Amino acid sequence: MVYGVPLIVFMDDVLGNISKQSNKHHIIYMSNPNLPQEMVEKEFCVRFVTSLPHAAPMELMAAMKESISSEQGVDAWDCIANKEILLCPYALLLAGDNPMQAEECSHGGLRCNLFCRTCEVGGTKDEKELLEDFEALFKLRNATSKTGISDSGTKAILNTLAELGKSIHASFSRRSQINKAEIRKQLEDALEDLLRPGKSIKDYINPLLGMPNINIHLDTPTEVLHTFLLGIVKYYWSQTVMIIDKAKAMELFQMRLAALSTEGLNALAMNAEYICQHRGGLIGKHFKSLAQLMPFVVYDLVPSYLLQAWNTISKLVVLLWHSEIKNLEVYLV
């Protein structure tokens, strides 16, 4: 019997260390999404793969790809069927925060003209400053010839060659005669010196771009914690708190928040006093609950445009978190 085993691959940069000294390194974990939700989130169901302080992220990913791309599979024993089986692992998706997922896609990130790693939405700085062009950014289109491609695996080599090319051009300029063939020959020789023995430039390109069974641009789901809770919700919370403080209505806000029932939130109990006292240092779990409660608390404390924004946010947060599917057949349809 042969079984396919999908894997969730997670990579991130961490600074954790036993001592307090900063020691930045990258780390890769894997988990099996076939497990029930209450199991896949447990620590013993998340497998540590590798971690190195000196290797680049794409070097770690190249090793990960090699380890799960074997055509031979993995021999195992099925204790229920009481027979030998073959497991064929494959990557289902790559999880991580936005900067790491952009690097996995060889994308330059949010500062690029084409700032989305999934589609081609974007535009030049001048285009995005015009209202009609800014509104058009939210439609799928090919806005500019600037690709936003940034491959971390080849960046060091390309930067070295670019600097070398500038120096060679400068030397030819002083001789007032440019020989393109000689310049190309010197750059090719320099490239050979930079590459490891037996390696070509293709071996340094992002290994995830050609990985079987996965589209790296579509299979890196958006990480909602930083994108939504610590992004949009946090910014609107800061604006709302500033308006409430100016109106000297924070005490009224706290009373209303404490009086609300949180029975249907599927979230931790809200401590209104803590929320208001530490309103500048809240974390994701606080914003997840506040996003659903704010319209019932600030309906007459903020301008109508801000209340409308909170109404939209409260509807969106419910769609982003499906913690329980009561009827799987209806959900899949």
PyMOL commands that set and color helices and strands:
alter all, ss='L'
color gray80, all
select helices_A, chain A and resi 37-40+43-45+57-68+98-104+125-129+131-136+152-174+180-194+201-204+224-246+250-259+272-277+284-297+304-320+328-332
alter helices_A, ss='H'
color red, helices_A
select strands_A, chain A and resi 2-14+25-31+46-52+74-78+83-95
alter strands_A, ss='S'
color yellow, strands_A
deselect
rebuild
show_as cartoon
